[in-house]
Amino acid sequence: MWISEGGRKCTVSAAAGATGSIVGQIAKIYNCHVVGICGSDDKCSFLKTLGFDDTINYKTEKDLSKAIKEKCPNGVDVYFDNITRA
């Protein structure tokens, strides 16, 4: 599995939805540092209750790349893209 080694930095888009929230919780089970990206402060608070280490509200963050670098200064190991169209 992509996170089975633990200690990885995992970023999840649309993290407050059904899929993203489960992905984040599974990553936490594998001892990953999990950053959830979502669209409201309420959703950020919800993710914290699920055990996410950090959150980013993309609607209020002016520079998403900078915010991700601040939360994961050594880079992101896993990015779970939960919003791209097929």
N, C-alpha and C positions, 0 to 999 in steps of 0.2 A: 504494500500500500504506500502511497506517496507521502504519508506523514508518519509512518510507523517507526522511524528512527527517533522521533521526539526532538524537542528543542528547536524545531523549525519555526520560522516566522510565516504565519498564514494570514492572508488578507482575503476577506469575503465580501463581494459586492451584493447588494440587495439582501443584506445580512439579517434583517428583521423579518423576512418572509419565512414561509414554511421550510423551504429547502436550505436557505442560507443559515437559518438559526440552528438547524440540525448539523450542517457541515461544521459550523463553529464549535458546537458542543462535542462533536466527534474529535475535532482537532485538539480540543482541551483534554479529552480523555488520553490522547497521545502526547500530552505534555508540550503542546505547541503554544507559542505566543500568538494570540488571535486578535486581529484588528477587523472590526466590522464596519462596513460603509453602508450608510442608510440616509434617509431623507428628512429626519426630524429629530429634535432633541428628545421627544418622548420615546422614539424608537432606540435612540442611543442609550437611554436609561434602561429600557427593556433588555437590551443586549448585555448590559452590565449585570443585570440580575441572572442572566444565563451563564455568566462566568467569562464573558469576553474580556480580554485584558485592556483593550482600548477601542474607541469608536471614533468615527469621523462622520459628521453631518455634511454631505456633499452640497447641500443647498445653502449652507451658511459659510462653508470653507471657500475662500477666494482662490486658493492654489492647492488643488487636490494632490498634485505630485509632491509639493513641499510638505503637506500634512502627512502623507505616507512616509516620506523620508524622516520626519520627526518621530513618528511612531515606530519605525523600523530603520534606525540609522545604519545598520549593517546590511540592509537590503531585505527583500521579500523572497522567501524560498518557494512559497506556494501561493498562487493567486487563483481563487475559485471564482471564475467569471459566471455570474448567475443571471446576467441580463442580455448577453449578446444574442442576436437573432441568428438562426441557422441559415 
